[in-house]
Amino acid sequence: MQFLKALFWLILGFVIALFMYANREEIVSVKLWANLVAEVKLPALFIIVFLIGFLPTFIIYRARVWSLRRRLETQVQTHVANRPAMPIRVPPAAPVGNGPPPSL
């Protein structure tokens, strides 16, 4: 399954690179406001749109992972602090009266 996932991303990356290479000279006019127009090459526009969609999601994901990791570390520290102490094992005493009588 990992191989198929890697193959999918490899093929997708190749298709995107091929698209960008084929349209490297294509200039697109983007109307920003009423009289403000930006002329951008298509591959640059593609990268900008990708980053606008990806970066906020990635930042939210990393913040959530950071928050959960901090919460887990706090729980682990609390668990370790509240763990009962291990009982100390005392070796058993020698039995009384079962051995040979002492010689005088």
N, CA, C and O atoms as CSV, one atom per row, in Angstrom:
chain,resi,resn,atom,element,x,y,z
A,1,MET,N,N,0.821,-1.187,0.000
A,1,MET,CA,C,0.000,0.000,0.000
A,1,MET,C,C,0.871,1.259,0.000
A,1,MET,O,O,0.548,2.240,-0.671
A,2,GLN,N,N,1.971,1.230,0.751
A,2,GLN,CA,C,2.885,2.375,0.786
A,2,GLN,C,C,3.475,2.632,-0.595
A,2,GLN,O,O,3.674,3.782,-0.986
A,3,PHE,N,N,3.752,1.561,-1.332
A,3,PHE,CA,C,4.292,1.702,-2.675
A,3,PHE,C,C,3.290,2.395,-3.595
A,3,PHE,O,O,3.672,3.254,-4.390
A,4,LEU,N,N,2.014,2.029,-3.494
A,4,LEU,CA,C,0.990,2.642,-4.339
A,4,LEU,C,C,0.813,4.115,-4.012
A,4,LEU,O,O,0.600,4.935,-4.905
A,5,LYS,N,N,0.901,4.447,-2.734
A,5,LYS,CA,C,0.790,5.841,-2.336
A,5,LYS,C,C,1.970,6.646,-2.893
A,5,LYS,O,O,1.784,7.746,-3.413
A,6,ALA,N,N,3.157,6.107,-2.785
A,6,ALA,CA,C,4.341,6.782,-3.309
A,6,ALA,C,C,4.261,6.900,-4.828
A,6,ALA,O,O,4.626,7.932,-5.390
A,7,LEU,N,N,3.789,5.859,-5.489
A,7,LEU,CA,C,3.646,5.898,-6.939
A,7,LEU,C,C,2.632,6.953,-7.365
A,7,LEU,O,O,2.852,7.667,-8.343
A,8,PHE,N,N,1.527,7.055,-6.637
A,8,PHE,CA,C,0.512,8.065,-6.946
A,8,PHE,C,C,1.094,9.466,-6.855
A,8,PHE,O,O,0.892,10.277,-7.758
A,9,TRP,N,N,1.825,9.767,-5.762
A,9,TRP,CA,C,2.389,11.096,-5.590
A,9,TRP,C,C,3.490,11.373,-6.622
A,9,TRP,O,O,3.655,12.509,-7.064
A,10,LEU,N,N,4.218,10.366,-6.991
A,10,LEU,CA,C,5.243,10.530,-8.009
A,10,LEU,C,C,4.623,10.866,-9.360
A,10,LEU,O,O,5.088,11.773,-10.050
A,11,ILE,N,N,3.583,10.145,-9.735
A,11,ILE,CA,C,2.905,10.404,-11.008
A,11,ILE,C,C,2.239,11.779,-10.990
A,11,ILE,O,O,2.298,12.506,-11.981
A,12,LEU,N,N,1.607,12.141,-9.875
A,12,LEU,CA,C,0.970,13.450,-9.764
A,12,LEU,C,C,2.004,14.569,-9.879
A,12,LEU,O,O,1.762,15.568,-10.557
A,13,GLY,N,N,3.143,14.412,-9.227
A,13,GLY,CA,C,4.215,15.398,-9.325
A,13,GLY,C,C,4.744,15.517,-10.744
A,13,GLY,O,O,5.038,16.615,-11.216
A,14,PHE,N,N,4.865,14.388,-11.417
A,14,PHE,CA,C,5.337,14.406,-12.801
A,14,PHE,C,C,4.340,15.127,-13.712
A,14,PHE,O,O,4.737,15.905,-14.578
A,15,VAL,N,N,3.055,14.867,-13.515
A,15,VAL,CA,C,2.027,15.520,-14.339
A,15,VAL,C,C,2.021,17.025,-14.087
A,15,VAL,O,O,1.896,17.806,-15.031
A,16,ILE,N,N,2.154,17.439,-12.838
A,16,ILE,CA,C,2.192,18.875,-12.525
A,16,ILE,C,C,3.437,19.516,-13.129
A,16,ILE,O,O,3.357,20.608,-13.693
A,17,ALA,N,N,4.583,18.852,-13.019
A,17,ALA,CA,C,5.817,19.389,-13.616
A,17,ALA,C,C,5.693,19.485,-15.129
A,17,ALA,O,O,6.157,20.456,-15.727
A,18,LEU,N,N,5.081,18.502,-15.747
A,18,LEU,CA,C,4.871,18.538,-17.194
A,18,LEU,C,C,3.940,19.680,-17.576
A,18,LEU,O,O,4.187,20.378,-18.559
A,19,PHE,N,N,2.872,19.876,-16.806
A,19,PHE,CA,C,1.946,20.988,-17.051
A,19,PHE,C,C,2.667,22.324,-16.939
A,19,PHE,O,O,2.481,23.205,-17.778
A,20,MET,N,N,3.491,22.476,-15.904
A,20,MET,CA,C,4.211,23.737,-15.713
A,20,MET,C,C,5.228,23.973,-16.826
A,20,MET,O,O,5.406,25.104,-17.278
A,21,TYR,N,N,5.884,22.922,-17.261
A,21,TYR,CA,C,6.864,23.062,-18.336
A,21,TYR,C,C,6.185,23.437,-19.648
A,21,TYR,O,O,6.693,24.271,-20.397
A,22,ALA,N,N,5.046,22.827,-19.923
A,22,ALA,CA,C,4.336,23.104,-21.178
A,22,ALA,C,C,3.755,24.517,-21.192
A,22,ALA,O,O,3.600,25.099,-22.266
A,23,ASN,N,N,3.435,25.075,-20.042
A,23,ASN,CA,C,2.815,26.395,-19.980
A,23,ASN,C,C,3.730,27.448,-19.360
A,23,ASN,O,O,3.248,28.405,-18.753
A,24,ARG,N,N,5.037,27.281,-19.507
A,24,ARG,CA,C,5.960,28.186,-18.850
A,24,ARG,C,C,5.940,29.590,-19.441
A,24,ARG,O,O,6.301,30.539,-18.745
A,25,GLU,N,N,5.534,29.758,-20.688
A,25,GLU,CA,C,5.496,31.070,-21.326
A,25,GLU,C,C,4.095,31.676,-21.315
A,25,GLU,O,O,3.922,32.821,-21.732
A,26,GLU,N,N,3.104,30.939,-20.853
A,26,GLU,CA,C,1.713,31.418,-20.837
A,26,GLU,C,C,1.545,32.481,-19.756
A,26,GLU,O,O,1.854,32.250,-18.587
A,27,ILE,N,N,1.050,33.652,-20.167
A,27,ILE,CA,C,0.819,34.745,-19.224
A,27,ILE,C,C,-0.685,34.891,-19.023
A,27,ILE,O,O,-1.458,34.928,-19.980
A,28,VAL,N,N,-1.080,34.974,-17.749
A,28,VAL,CA,C,-2.489,35.053,-17.380
A,28,VAL,C,C,-2.723,36.402,-16.712
A,28,VAL,O,O,-1.934,36.830,-15.870
A,29,SER,N,N,-3.816,37.074,-17.091
A,29,SER,CA,C,-4.193,38.332,-16.452
A,29,SER,C,C,-5.157,38.040,-15.313
A,29,SER,O,O,-6.203,37.421,-15.509
A,30,VAL,N,N,-4.789,38.494,-14.122
A,30,VAL,CA,C,-5.622,38.278,-12.945
A,30,VAL,C,C,-6.139,39.647,-12.493
A,30,VAL,O,O,-5.359,40.539,-12.160
A,31,LYS,N,N,-7.472,39.797,-12.487
A,31,LYS,CA,C,-8.070,41.064,-12.062
A,31,LYS,C,C,-8.201,41.033,-10.543
A,31,LYS,O,O,-8.986,40.259,-9.996
A,32,LEU,N,N,-7.418,41.888,-9.859
A,32,LEU,CA,C,-7.399,41.902,-8.404
A,32,LEU,C,C,-8.493,42.806,-7.843
A,32,LEU,O,O,-9.278,42.379,-6.997
A,33,TRP,N,N,-8.547,44.072,-8.317
A,33,TRP,CA,C,-9.579,45.018,-7.926
A,33,TRP,C,C,-10.124,45.649,-9.189
A,33,TRP,O,O,-9.832,45.191,-10.293
A,34,ALA,N,N,-10.895,46.672,-9.038
A,34,ALA,CA,C,-11.593,47.289,-10.186
A,34,ALA,C,C,-10.628,47.657,-11.316
A,34,ALA,O,O,-10.868,47.295,-12.468
A,35,ASN,N,N,-9.561,48.358,-11.010
A,35,ASN,CA,C,-8.640,48.779,-12.067
A,35,ASN,C,C,-7.233,48.224,-11.888
A,35,ASN,O,O,-6.295,48.708,-12.522
A,36,LEU,N,N,-7.074,47.221,-11.039
A,36,LEU,CA,C,-5.760,46.643,-10.781
A,36,LEU,C,C,-5.704,45.236,-11.377
A,36,LEU,O,O,-6.431,44.338,-10.952
A,37,VAL,N,N,-4.835,45.062,-12.362
A,37,VAL,CA,C,-4.701,43.782,-13.053
A,37,VAL,C,C,-3.247,43.331,-12.936
A,37,VAL,O,O,-2.324,44.109,-13.179
A,38,ALA,N,N,-3.055,42.072,-12.563
A,38,ALA,CA,C,-1.709,41.504,-12.473
A,38,ALA,C,C,-1.536,40.482,-13.589
A,38,ALA,O,O,-2.388,39.617,-13.798
A,39,GLU,N,N,-0.442,40.593,-14.287
A,39,GLU,CA,C,-0.119,39.609,-15.325
A,39,GLU,C,C,0.952,38.677,-14.767
A,39,GLU,O,O,2.070,39.092,-14.460
A,40,VAL,N,N,0.579,37.420,-14.647
A,40,VAL,CA,C,1.433,36.435,-13.997
A,40,VAL,C,C,1.582,35.233,-14.926
A,40,VAL,O,O,0.648,34.856,-15.633
A,41,LYS,N,N,2.766,34.644,-14.908
A,41,LYS,CA,C,2.940,33.409,-15.672
A,41,LYS,C,C,2.140,32.300,-15.004
A,41,LYS,O,O,2.001,32.280,-13.782
A,42,LEU,N,N,1.620,31.387,-15.795
A,42,LEU,CA,C,0.728,30.347,-15.302
A,42,LEU,C,C,1.374,29.441,-14.249
A,42,LEU,O,O,0.723,29.152,-13.245
A,43,PRO,N,N,2.624,28.975,-14.423
A,43,PRO,CA,C,3.224,28.138,-13.366
A,43,PRO,C,C,3.351,28.878,-12.030
A,43,PRO,O,O,3.143,28.281,-10.973
A,44,ALA,N,N,3.690,30.174,-12.069
A,44,ALA,CA,C,3.792,30.947,-10.823
A,44,ALA,C,C,2.427,31.076,-10.171
A,44,ALA,O,O,2.309,30.983,-8.949
A,45,LEU,N,N,1.399,31.290,-10.974
A,45,LEU,CA,C,0.038,31.375,-10.438
A,45,LEU,C,C,-0.372,30.053,-9.808
A,45,LEU,O,O,-1.013,30.033,-8.758
A,46,PHE,N,N,-0.005,28.961,-10.443
A,46,PHE,CA,C,-0.312,27.627,-9.921
A,46,PHE,C,C,0.343,27.422,-8.556
A,46,PHE,O,O,-0.292,26.917,-7.630
A,47,ILE,N,N,1.596,27.808,-8.431
A,47,ILE,CA,C,2.319,27.661,-7.162
A,47,ILE,C,C,1.713,28.560,-6.087
A,47,ILE,O,O,1.562,28.135,-4.941
A,48,ILE,N,N,1.366,29.794,-6.440
A,48,ILE,CA,C,0.781,30.724,-5.479
A,48,ILE,C,C,-0.557,30.203,-4.967
A,48,ILE,O,O,-0.814,30.244,-3.763
A,49,VAL,N,N,-1.400,29.722,-5.850
A,49,VAL,CA,C,-2.705,29.195,-5.449
A,49,VAL,C,C,-2.526,27.953,-4.573
A,49,VAL,O,O,-3.255,27.776,-3.597
A,50,PHE,N,N,-1.569,27.099,-4.912
A,50,PHE,CA,C,-1.302,25.920,-4.088
A,50,PHE,C,C,-0.889,26.323,-2.680
A,50,PHE,O,O,-1.388,25.764,-1.704
A,51,LEU,N,N,0.024,27.295,-2.567
A,51,LEU,CA,C,0.498,27.728,-1.255
A,51,LEU,C,C,-0.602,28.416,-0.449
A,51,LEU,O,O,-0.666,28.255,0.770
A,52,ILE,N,N,-1.469,29.181,-1.117
A,52,ILE,CA,C,-2.583,29.821,-0.410
A,52,ILE,C,C,-3.501,28.766,0.205
A,52,ILE,O,O,-4.040,28.979,1.292
A,53,GLY,N,N,-3.682,27.656,-0.458
A,53,GLY,CA,C,-4.519,26.600,0.085
A,53,GLY,C,C,-3.806,25.699,1.075
A,53,GLY,O,O,-4.422,25.214,2.025
A,54,PHE,N,N,-2.520,25.469,0.869
A,54,PHE,CA,C,-1.779,24.494,1.670
A,54,PHE,C,C,-1.278,25.061,2.993
A,54,PHE,O,O,-1.416,24.414,4.031
A,55,LEU,N,N,-0.699,26.260,2.971
A,55,LEU,CA,C,-0.039,26.787,4.169
A,55,LEU,C,C,-0.976,26.973,5.366
A,55,LEU,O,O,-0.606,26.562,6.465
A,56,PRO,N,N,-2.157,27.563,5.222
A,56,PRO,CA,C,-3.021,27.671,6.412
A,56,PRO,C,C,-3.391,26.303,6.992
A,56,PRO,O,O,-3.400,26.128,8.211
A,57,THR,N,N,-3.689,25.355,6.140
A,57,THR,CA,C,-4.029,24.014,6.605
A,57,THR,C,C,-2.841,23.378,7.314
A,57,THR,O,O,-3.010,22.748,8.358
A,58,PHE,N,N,-1.655,23.532,6.768
A,58,PHE,CA,C,-0.456,22.960,7.377
A,58,PHE,C,C,-0.155,23.614,8.720
A,58,PHE,O,O,0.225,22.931,9.672
A,59,ILE,N,N,-0.321,24.928,8.803
A,59,ILE,CA,C,-0.062,25.637,10.059
A,59,ILE,C,C,-1.051,25.191,11.134
A,59,ILE,O,O,-0.663,24.980,12.282
A,60,ILE,N,N,-2.310,25.049,10.773
A,60,ILE,CA,C,-3.316,24.576,11.733
A,60,ILE,C,C,-2.988,23.155,12.186
A,60,ILE,O,O,-3.103,22.832,13.368
A,61,TYR,N,N,-2.585,22.315,11.249
A,61,TYR,CA,C,-2.215,20.931,11.587
A,61,TYR,C,C,-1.041,20.901,12.563
A,61,TYR,O,O,-1.096,20.195,13.570
A,62,ARG,N,N,0.018,21.657,12.279
A,62,ARG,CA,C,1.187,21.652,13.150
A,62,ARG,C,C,0.862,22.215,14.529
A,62,ARG,O,O,1.377,21.727,15.536
A,63,ALA,N,N,0.003,23.248,14.583
A,63,ALA,CA,C,-0.391,23.814,15.879
A,63,ALA,C,C,-1.182,22.791,16.678
A,63,ALA,O,O,-1.010,22.696,17.894
A,64,ARG,N,N,-2.033,22.032,16.028
A,64,ARG,CA,C,-2.828,21.014,16.727
A,64,ARG,C,C,-1.926,19.892,17.250
A,64,ARG,O,O,-2.106,19.424,18.374
A,65,VAL,N,N,-0.966,19.465,16.444
A,65,VAL,CA,C,-0.032,18.423,16.887
A,65,VAL,C,C,0.789,18.918,18.069
A,65,VAL,O,O,1.018,18.174,19.023
A,66,TRP,N,N,1.233,20.174,18.009
A,66,TRP,CA,C,2.010,20.755,19.106
A,66,TRP,C,C,1.176,20.796,20.373
A,66,TRP,O,O,1.668,20.453,21.448
A,67,SER,N,N,-0.084,21.213,20.262
A,67,SER,CA,C,-0.977,21.287,21.409
A,67,SER,C,C,-1.222,19.900,22.012
A,67,SER,O,O,-1.165,19.732,23.230
A,68,LEU,N,N,-1.488,18.924,21.171
A,68,LEU,CA,C,-1.733,17.565,21.666
A,68,LEU,C,C,-0.481,16.964,22.298
A,68,LEU,O,O,-0.576,16.245,23.293
A,69,ARG,N,N,0.676,17.246,21.736
A,69,ARG,CA,C,1.926,16.730,22.305
A,69,ARG,C,C,2.175,17.330,23.690
A,69,ARG,O,O,2.597,16.623,24.605
A,70,ARG,N,N,1.916,18.628,23.845
A,70,ARG,CA,C,2.060,19.262,25.162
A,70,ARG,C,C,1.096,18.655,26.161
A,70,ARG,O,O,1.464,18.397,27.307
A,71,ARG,N,N,-0.144,18.425,25.732
A,71,ARG,CA,C,-1.144,17.842,26.631
A,71,ARG,C,C,-0.737,16.427,27.035
A,71,ARG,O,O,-0.900,16.041,28.193
A,72,LEU,N,N,-0.209,15.655,26.089
A,72,LEU,CA,C,0.225,14.293,26.394
A,72,LEU,C,C,1.402,14.295,27.354
A,72,LEU,O,O,1.435,13.480,28.276
A,73,GLU,N,N,2.368,15.185,27.167
A,73,GLU,CA,C,3.515,15.262,28.071
A,73,GLU,C,C,3.071,15.620,29.484
A,73,GLU,O,O,3.615,15.096,30.456
A,74,THR,N,N,2.080,16.518,29.606
A,74,THR,CA,C,1.557,16.877,30.917
A,74,THR,C,C,0.896,15.674,31.574
A,74,THR,O,O,1.078,15.436,32.768
A,75,GLN,N,N,0.135,14.920,30.803
A,75,GLN,CA,C,-0.527,13.737,31.341
A,75,GLN,C,C,0.490,12.685,31.782
A,75,GLN,O,O,0.312,12.045,32.817
A,76,VAL,N,N,1.550,12.507,31.004
A,76,VAL,CA,C,2.585,11.523,31.356
A,76,VAL,C,C,3.281,11.937,32.644
A,76,VAL,O,O,3.525,11.099,33.513
A,77,GLN,N,N,3.604,13.225,32.776
A,77,GLN,CA,C,4.259,13.694,33.999
A,77,GLN,C,C,3.352,13.505,35.204
A,77,GLN,O,O,3.820,13.118,36.276
A,78,THR,N,N,2.062,13.772,35.042
A,78,THR,CA,C,1.112,13.575,36.132
A,78,THR,C,C,1.000,12.103,36.492
A,78,THR,O,O,0.932,11.747,37.668
A,79,HIS,N,N,0.981,11.261,35.489
A,79,HIS,CA,C,0.874,9.817,35.721
A,79,HIS,C,C,2.100,9.290,36.468
A,79,HIS,O,O,1.971,8.486,37.391
A,80,VAL,N,N,3.276,9.740,36.070
A,80,VAL,CA,C,4.509,9.289,36.730
A,80,VAL,C,C,4.557,9.804,38.166
A,80,VAL,O,O,4.997,9.083,39.061
A,81,ALA,N,N,4.115,11.030,38.399
A,81,ALA,CA,C,4.158,11.595,39.748
A,81,ALA,C,C,3.165,10.898,40.677
A,81,ALA,O,O,3.416,10.792,41.877
A,82,ASN,N,N,2.046,10.424,40.140
A,82,ASN,CA,C,1.018,9.804,40.973
A,82,ASN,C,C,1.164,8.290,41.077
A,82,ASN,O,O,0.341,7.638,41.721
A,83,ARG,N,N,2.173,7.729,40.471
A,83,ARG,CA,C,2.356,6.282,40.512
A,83,ARG,C,C,2.792,5.874,41.918
A,83,ARG,O,O,3.678,6.503,42.496
A,84,PRO,N,N,2.172,4.819,42.476
A,84,PRO,CA,C,2.581,4.388,43.819
A,84,PRO,C,C,4.010,3.847,43.792
A,84,PRO,O,O,4.487,3.325,42.784
A,85,ALA,N,N,4.673,3.994,44.940
A,85,ALA,CA,C,6.060,3.528,45.048
A,85,ALA,C,C,6.087,2.004,44.996
A,85,ALA,O,O,5.155,1.334,45.440
A,86,MET,N,N,7.147,1.486,44.458
A,86,MET,CA,C,7.305,0.036,44.380
A,86,MET,C,C,7.592,-0.499,45.782
A,86,MET,O,O,8.407,0.081,46.500
A,87,PRO,N,N,6.940,-1.593,46.186
A,87,PRO,CA,C,7.213,-2.146,47.527
A,87,PRO,C,C,8.635,-2.701,47.604
A,87,PRO,O,O,9.155,-3.250,46.633
A,88,ILE,N,N,9.243,-2.549,48.756
A,88,ILE,CA,C,10.601,-3.046,48.962
A,88,ILE,C,C,10.499,-4.498,49.410
A,88,ILE,O,O,9.793,-4.819,50.366
A,89,ARG,N,N,11.194,-5.345,48.724
A,89,ARG,CA,C,11.159,-6.767,49.073
A,89,ARG,C,C,12.224,-7.051,50.139
A,89,ARG,O,O,13.402,-6.729,49.984
A,90,VAL,N,N,11.749,-7.669,51.229
A,90,VAL,CA,C,12.645,-8.031,52.329
A,90,VAL,C,C,12.889,-9.531,52.228
A,90,VAL,O,O,11.934,-10.296,52.097
A,91,PRO,N,N,14.150,-9.971,52.285
A,91,PRO,CA,C,14.397,-11.409,52.203
A,91,PRO,C,C,13.786,-12.113,53.423
A,91,PRO,O,O,13.832,-11.578,54.531
A,92,PRO,N,N,13.227,-13.284,53.230
A,92,PRO,CA,C,12.592,-13.983,54.365
A,92,PRO,C,C,13.636,-14.356,55.416
A,92,PRO,O,O,14.786,-14.661,55.102
A,93,ALA,N,N,13.195,-14.320,56.672
A,93,ALA,CA,C,14.079,-14.673,57.784
A,93,ALA,C,C,14.268,-16.191,57.806
A,93,ALA,O,O,13.445,-16.940,57.279
A,94,ALA,N,N,15.358,-16.625,58.420
A,94,ALA,CA,C,15.624,-18.062,58.524
A,94,ALA,C,C,14.572,-18.697,59.417
A,94,ALA,O,O,14.206,-18.113,60.437
A,95,PRO,N,N,14.086,-19.849,59.071
A,95,PRO,CA,C,13.072,-20.521,59.903
A,95,PRO,C,C,13.632,-20.885,61.265
A,95,PRO,O,O,14.811,-21.213,61.398
A,96,VAL,N,N,12.786,-20.826,62.264
A,96,VAL,CA,C,13.184,-21.106,63.640
A,96,VAL,C,C,12.772,-22.540,63.994
A,96,VAL,O,O,11.634,-22.931,63.734
A,97,GLY,N,N,13.667,-23.315,64.573
A,97,GLY,CA,C,13.346,-24.650,65.095
A,97,GLY,C,C,13.413,-25.753,64.065
A,97,GLY,O,O,13.212,-26.906,64.446
A,98,ASN,N,N,13.663,-25.519,62.860
A,98,ASN,CA,C,13.695,-26.583,61.872
A,98,ASN,C,C,15.119,-27.101,61.617
A,98,ASN,O,O,15.303,-28.161,61.019
A,99,GLY,N,N,16.101,-26.354,62.068
A,99,GLY,CA,C,17.490,-26.754,61.817
A,99,GLY,C,C,18.008,-27.694,62.879
A,99,GLY,O,O,17.281,-27.943,63.840
A,100,PRO,N,N,19.231,-28.245,62.781
A,100,PRO,CA,C,19.827,-29.121,63.789
A,100,PRO,C,C,20.086,-28.341,65.081
A,100,PRO,O,O,20.325,-27.135,65.025
A,101,PRO,N,N,20.044,-28.992,66.227
A,101,PRO,CA,C,20.281,-28.293,67.485
A,101,PRO,C,C,21.737,-27.817,67.559
A,101,PRO,O,O,22.647,-28.478,67.056
A,102,PRO,N,N,21.932,-26.689,68.179
A,102,PRO,CA,C,23.310,-26.197,68.274
A,102,PRO,C,C,24.146,-27.081,69.211
A,102,PRO,O,O,23.658,-27.541,70.244
A,103,SER,N,N,25.354,-27.300,68.853
A,103,SER,CA,C,26.228,-28.132,69.693
A,103,SER,C,C,26.930,-27.250,70.703
A,103,SER,O,O,27.323,-26.120,70.411
A,104,LEU,N,N,27.080,-27.804,71.916
A,104,LEU,CA,C,27.739,-27.068,72.986
A,104,LEU,C,C,29.133,-27.502,73.165
A,104,LEU,O,O,29.836,-26.981,74.030
